[in-house]
Amino acid sequence: YVFDPENIVFAKLYEDELGAHCFQVNRELWNTGFNRSRRYRVPEPLGFLSDHALLLMRAVPGTPLGAVFDGDSTIDLVSGTVEAAEWLAALHLSTSRVGNPDSDWDSLKLFRMSSRVIKAVAARPEKLDMVREQLDKLEQRVTKLAANRFSVFTHGRYHHDHVFLSPEATSAIDLDRCRPSDPAKDAAE
């Protein structure tokens, strides 16, 4: 909804509990410094209508980093990527924590990876042995992970279309999957 160029509100409808979670995350991060008074921001949470599972938030300034891949010459990929990495570092260094920590299964996105592996091997069956070898290595490494390893507040779906760049701010949107987890999760994404 565009009320005027400086007052744009987004409404996002949910079918599950992620809407309430996203509102909590936005509110927590906004209140702990990821707001319009700082360089690194999240959308301003305006409200969550639980009867309708509708999240309302103010738009963030800027252009998505991913616009560079669509030919937008106003975005510099290198400096934009640096800004995106610095926003992510600020999130990982924050003391905010909302939601239950990710399990290894969710953190490593093993279900999505499994379906991608099946599709890849179906398309290139001659690579089956190599893929099996890589999956065996992954399994060996996962079993060696310490039970009490380092955890931070992670974005959960951190990629170029969720990072907005402007001269005054770097912002991230789509905070539905934010939760404590291994910081490598965001870096890998």
Buried (B, 14 or more C-beta within 10 A) or exposed (E): EEEEEEEBBBEBEBEEEBBBBBBBBBBBBBEEBBBEEEEBBBBBBBEBEEEEBBBBBBBBBBBBBBBBEEEEEEBEEEEBBEBBBEBBBBBBEBEBBBBEBBEBEBBBBBEEEEEEBEEEBEEEEEEEEEBEEEEEEEEEEEEEEEEEEEBBBBBBBBBBEBBBBEEEBBBBBBBBBBBBBBBEBBEEB
